[in-house]
Amino acid sequence: MTTITAAPRGRTRLGPRRGWTVAFVAPGAGLLAVFVLLPVALTVWLSFRTWSSQTPFDASKAAGLDNYCALFDDGPVGRDFRKAFRNTVVYAASSIVVMVPLSLAFGLLIHRVAVRGSSLLRAILFSTYMVPTIAVALVWSKLYSPSEGPLNQVIGWVGIDPQPWLSSPDTALRSLVLLNVWQQVGYFTVLMVAGLSQIPDVVYEAAALDGASGPRLLWKITLPLLRRTMLFVVVIALINAVQVFEPVAAITQGGPAGSTNTLTYHIRRVGIERTQGGLGSAMAVMLLLALVVSVSFVFALARRDPEL
């Protein structure tokens, strides 16, 4: 008779593989710690200190909560920070509100509708995302030119007066939103097409047998089954929008009248140009906290839906 002995307590059959697991995870975890966690910790530490970005770290002096208090007082530092924060919120919200429905429409056009050349359309849409942002910003700055810009010439054909675009505080931020939507909508369209591809055709066939068609299919079948993809799109679009920098730096430099001065550009201006590294670090920490809260809020709303 064969005797089966129990394995020693605390050991599993996967035990010898634990060393390989650590070996595979260690390089990625090390890079994450060096290039992400360490800079974040350093930024948090500097946010509580008075430090000039032109001096070594050991030249900094303890400042307590002074940097954070300056961001919320009524002085020029607080006013500029709050205006940059509002500009960032408006930019991110406007980009998401326009980009998500537009990418969904393009995704439905490519995936569900029999459009000749849909593969070419998909490639063209995604190609805009592959172009470097700085190049896109320079091209769009020429398109927005008040005198010889193609956009004003086109709208002039239909009797619309030339628009100031980037030269007016009322339209400058919206013009940057349009640039952002043009560049990124192709990427999110590809994500939408991937999500639509996961919906079985049998679901639409069953709904058609029940008499559903057109908008009813969209609201009762497509959108509920596409919620996870749309959640991912909203989160990524939010993160990308909050980090906007190149278009502002290349085209408007925060103007006119501070109407396009977003937080990332303002942090660079304060921390590098004005060499107020401690104050810039406090702004960066506030931006990180705002992003974490915003993403958590989006996920909290999503968790209210039992299907997500």
C-alpha positions as CSV (number, residue, x, y, z in Angstrom):
1,M,0.0,0.0,0.0
2,T,1.3,3.4,-0.9
3,T,1.5,5.9,1.9
4,I,0.7,9.5,1.1
5,T,2.5,12.0,3.4
6,A,1.1,15.4,3.8
7,A,3.3,18.3,2.8
8,P,4.9,20.3,5.6
9,R,2.7,23.0,6.9
10,G,3.5,26.4,5.3
11,R,4.9,24.9,2.1
12,T,3.0,24.8,-1.2
13,R,3.8,23.3,-4.6
14,L,4.4,26.8,-5.8
15,G,7.0,27.5,-3.2
16,P,10.1,26.9,-5.3
17,R,8.8,29.2,-8.0
18,R,8.6,32.2,-5.6
19,G,12.2,33.0,-6.3
20,W,11.5,33.3,-10.0
21,T,8.5,35.4,-9.3
22,V,10.6,37.9,-7.3
23,A,13.3,37.8,-10.0
24,F,10.8,38.8,-12.7
25,V,9.1,41.5,-10.6
26,A,12.2,43.0,-9.1
27,P,13.4,44.9,-12.2
28,G,10.0,46.6,-12.9
29,A,9.5,47.3,-9.2
30,G,13.0,48.8,-9.0
31,L,12.4,51.1,-12.0
32,L,9.0,52.1,-10.6
33,A,10.6,53.0,-7.2
34,V,13.5,54.9,-8.7
35,F,11.7,56.9,-11.4
36,V,8.2,57.3,-9.9
37,L,8.0,56.7,-6.1
38,L,11.3,58.4,-5.2
39,P,10.5,61.6,-7.2
40,V,7.0,61.7,-5.7
41,A,8.5,61.4,-2.2
42,L,11.1,64.0,-2.9
43,T,8.5,66.4,-4.2
44,V,6.3,65.9,-1.1
45,W,9.4,66.6,1.1
46,L,10.3,69.7,-0.9
47,S,6.8,71.0,-0.6
48,F,7.3,71.6,3.1
49,R,10.6,73.5,2.5
50,T,11.9,76.8,1.1
51,W,14.1,75.8,-1.7
52,S,15.5,77.5,-4.8
53,S,15.7,75.1,-7.8
54,Q,19.1,76.5,-8.6
55,T,20.6,75.2,-5.3
56,P,21.3,71.7,-4.0
57,F,18.6,70.0,-2.0
58,D,20.6,70.3,1.3
59,A,20.4,74.1,0.9
60,S,16.6,74.0,1.5
61,K,15.1,75.2,4.8
62,A,12.1,74.0,6.7
63,A,9.0,76.0,5.9
64,G,6.2,74.0,7.5
65,L,2.9,74.6,5.8
66,D,3.9,78.1,4.5
67,N,3.9,76.9,0.9
68,Y,0.4,75.4,1.1
69,C,-0.9,78.4,3.0
70,A,0.4,80.7,0.2
71,L,-1.7,78.7,-2.4
72,F,-4.9,79.5,-0.6
73,D,-4.5,83.0,0.6
74,D,-5.6,86.2,-1.2
75,G,-2.1,87.1,-2.4
76,P,-0.8,87.0,-5.9
77,V,0.5,83.4,-5.5
78,G,-2.9,82.2,-4.4
79,R,-4.8,84.0,-7.1
80,D,-2.5,82.7,-9.8
81,F,-2.7,79.2,-8.5
82,R,-6.5,79.2,-8.3
83,K,-6.9,80.6,-11.8
84,A,-4.5,78.0,-13.2
85,F,-6.5,75.3,-11.3
86,R,-9.8,76.6,-12.8
87,N,-8.3,76.7,-16.3
88,T,-7.2,73.1,-15.8
89,V,-10.6,71.9,-14.6
90,V,-12.3,73.7,-17.5
91,Y,-9.9,72.3,-20.0
92,A,-10.2,68.7,-18.7
93,A,-14.0,68.8,-18.4
94,S,-14.4,70.3,-21.9
95,S,-12.1,67.8,-23.5
96,I,-13.9,64.8,-21.9
97,V,-17.4,66.1,-22.7
98,V,-16.4,66.5,-26.4
99,M,-14.1,63.6,-26.8
100,V,-16.0,60.7,-25.3
101,P,-19.2,61.1,-27.4
102,L,-17.2,61.8,-30.5
103,S,-15.0,58.8,-30.1
104,L,-18.1,56.7,-29.5
105,A,-19.7,58.0,-32.7
106,F,-16.5,57.3,-34.7
107,G,-16.3,53.8,-33.1
108,L,-19.9,53.0,-34.0
109,L,-19.3,54.3,-37.5
110,I,-16.3,52.1,-38.0
111,H,-17.5,48.9,-36.2
112,R,-21.3,48.7,-36.6
113,V,-21.9,50.6,-39.8
114,A,-20.8,49.1,-43.1
115,V,-18.5,52.0,-44.2
116,R,-16.3,51.5,-47.2
117,G,-12.6,52.1,-46.2
118,S,-13.3,51.8,-42.5
119,S,-9.8,50.3,-41.9
120,L,-8.3,53.3,-43.6
121,L,-10.4,55.7,-41.5
122,R,-9.3,53.9,-38.4
123,A,-5.6,54.3,-39.4
124,I,-6.1,58.0,-40.2
125,L,-7.8,58.7,-36.9
126,F,-5.1,56.8,-34.9
127,S,-2.3,58.5,-36.8
128,T,-3.2,61.9,-35.2
129,Y,-2.3,60.4,-31.8
130,M,1.1,59.2,-33.1
131,V,2.2,62.7,-34.1
132,P,4.3,64.5,-31.4
133,T,2.2,67.0,-29.5
134,I,4.7,69.8,-30.0
135,A,4.4,69.3,-33.8
136,V,0.6,69.3,-33.6
137,A,0.8,72.5,-31.5
138,L,3.0,74.3,-34.1
139,V,0.7,73.3,-37.0
140,W,-2.4,74.4,-35.2
141,S,-0.9,77.7,-34.3
142,K,-0.7,78.4,-38.0
143,L,-4.2,77.2,-38.6
144,Y,-5.4,79.6,-35.9
145,S,-3.6,82.6,-37.4
146,P,-6.0,85.6,-37.4
147,S,-5.0,86.9,-40.9
148,E,-3.8,84.1,-43.1
149,G,-5.0,81.1,-41.1
150,P,-7.1,78.5,-43.0
151,L,-9.7,78.3,-40.3
152,N,-10.7,81.9,-40.6
153,Q,-10.7,81.6,-44.4
154,V,-13.0,78.6,-44.3
155,I,-15.5,80.2,-42.0
156,G,-15.4,83.4,-44.0
157,W,-16.8,81.4,-47.0
158,V,-20.0,80.9,-45.0
159,G,-20.3,84.5,-43.9
160,I,-18.8,84.2,-40.4
161,D,-16.5,86.9,-39.2
162,P,-12.8,86.0,-38.5
163,Q,-12.4,84.7,-35.0
164,P,-9.5,85.7,-32.6
165,W,-9.0,82.1,-31.6
166,L,-5.7,82.2,-29.5
167,S,-5.6,86.0,-29.1
168,S,-8.7,86.4,-27.0
169,P,-9.2,85.3,-23.4
170,D,-12.7,84.2,-24.3
171,T,-11.6,81.7,-27.0
172,A,-8.0,80.8,-26.3
173,L,-8.7,77.9,-23.9
174,R,-11.5,76.5,-26.1
175,S,-9.1,76.6,-29.1
176,L,-6.6,74.4,-27.1
177,V,-9.5,72.0,-26.2
178,L,-10.2,71.7,-30.0
179,L,-6.5,70.9,-30.6
180,N,-6.5,68.3,-27.9
181,V,-9.7,66.6,-29.2
182,W,-8.3,66.5,-32.7
183,Q,-5.1,64.8,-31.6
184,Q,-6.5,62.2,-29.1
185,V,-10.0,61.3,-30.5
186,G,-8.4,58.7,-32.8
187,Y,-6.8,56.9,-29.9
188,F,-10.0,56.7,-27.9
189,T,-11.9,55.7,-31.1
190,V,-9.6,52.6,-31.3
191,L,-10.4,51.8,-27.6
192,M,-14.2,52.2,-28.4
193,V,-13.8,49.8,-31.4
194,A,-12.0,47.3,-29.2
195,G,-14.9,47.5,-26.6
196,L,-17.5,47.2,-29.3
197,S,-15.8,44.1,-30.7
198,Q,-16.3,42.4,-27.3
199,I,-20.1,42.6,-27.6
200,P,-21.4,39.4,-29.1
201,D,-23.4,39.8,-32.3
202,V,-26.0,37.3,-30.8
203,V,-27.0,40.0,-28.3
204,Y,-28.0,42.4,-31.1
205,E,-29.7,39.5,-33.0
206,A,-31.8,38.7,-29.9
207,A,-32.7,42.3,-29.4
208,A,-33.7,42.7,-33.1
209,L,-36.0,39.7,-32.7
210,D,-37.7,41.5,-29.8
211,G,-38.3,44.5,-32.0
212,A,-35.4,46.7,-30.9
213,S,-33.6,48.8,-33.5
214,G,-31.8,52.1,-34.0
215,P,-31.5,54.3,-30.9
216,R,-33.1,51.6,-28.7
217,L,-30.3,49.3,-29.5
218,L,-27.8,52.0,-28.6
219,W,-29.3,52.9,-25.2
220,K,-30.4,49.4,-24.2
221,I,-27.6,47.2,-25.5
222,T,-24.5,49.1,-26.7
223,L,-24.0,51.6,-24.0
224,P,-24.7,49.3,-21.0
225,L,-22.2,46.7,-22.4
226,L,-19.7,49.4,-23.2
227,R,-19.6,50.9,-19.7
228,R,-16.2,49.5,-18.7
229,T,-14.6,50.7,-21.9
230,M,-16.1,54.2,-21.4
231,L,-14.9,54.3,-17.8
232,F,-11.4,53.5,-19.0
233,V,-11.7,56.2,-21.7
234,V,-12.9,58.8,-19.2
235,V,-10.1,58.1,-16.8
236,I,-7.3,58.1,-19.4
237,A,-8.8,61.3,-21.0
238,L,-8.8,63.0,-17.6
239,I,-5.2,62.1,-16.8
240,N,-4.0,63.2,-20.2
241,A,-6.0,66.5,-20.0
242,V,-4.7,67.4,-16.6
243,Q,-1.1,66.9,-17.8
244,V,-1.4,69.4,-20.7
245,F,1.8,71.3,-21.2
246,E,3.2,71.3,-24.8
247,P,0.4,73.3,-26.5
248,V,0.5,75.9,-23.8
249,A,4.2,76.2,-23.8
250,A,4.5,76.3,-27.6
251,I,1.6,78.5,-28.5
252,T,0.2,80.7,-25.8
253,Q,2.7,80.7,-22.9
254,G,-0.3,80.9,-20.6
255,G,-1.8,84.0,-22.2
256,P,-3.7,86.0,-23.2
257,A,-4.3,87.4,-19.7
258,G,-3.6,84.0,-18.1
259,S,-6.6,82.4,-19.8
260,T,-4.6,79.3,-20.8
261,N,-2.3,79.1,-17.8
262,T,-2.8,75.5,-16.8
263,L,-1.4,74.0,-13.6
264,T,1.4,72.0,-15.3
265,Y,2.7,75.1,-17.1
266,H,2.2,77.2,-14.0
267,I,4.2,74.8,-11.9
268,R,7.0,74.9,-14.5
269,R,6.9,78.7,-14.5
270,V,7.0,79.0,-10.7
271,G,9.4,76.1,-9.9
272,I,12.0,76.7,-12.8
273,E,11.7,80.2,-14.2
274,R,11.1,81.8,-10.8
275,T,13.3,79.2,-9.0
276,Q,10.7,78.8,-6.2
277,G,11.2,75.0,-6.0
278,G,9.4,74.5,-2.7
279,L,6.3,76.5,-3.8
280,G,6.3,74.6,-7.2
281,S,6.5,71.3,-5.4
282,A,3.5,72.2,-3.2
283,M,1.6,73.0,-6.4
284,A,2.6,69.7,-7.9
285,V,1.4,67.9,-4.8
286,M,-1.9,69.7,-4.9
287,L,-2.2,68.7,-8.6
288,L,-1.5,65.0,-7.7
289,L,-4.1,65.1,-4.9
290,A,-6.7,66.7,-7.2
291,L,-6.1,64.0,-9.8
292,V,-6.3,61.2,-7.3
293,V,-9.5,62.6,-5.9
294,S,-11.0,63.1,-9.4
295,V,-10.2,59.5,-10.5
296,S,-11.4,58.1,-7.2
297,F,-14.7,60.0,-7.7
298,V,-15.1,58.6,-11.2
299,F,-14.6,55.1,-9.9
300,A,-16.9,55.7,-7.0
301,L,-19.7,56.7,-9.4
302,A,-18.9,53.6,-11.5
303,R,-19.1,51.3,-8.4
304,R,-22.7,52.4,-8.0
305,D,-23.5,50.4,-11.1
306,P,-23.6,46.7,-10.1
307,E,-22.5,45.7,-13.6
308,L,-19.1,47.5,-13.3
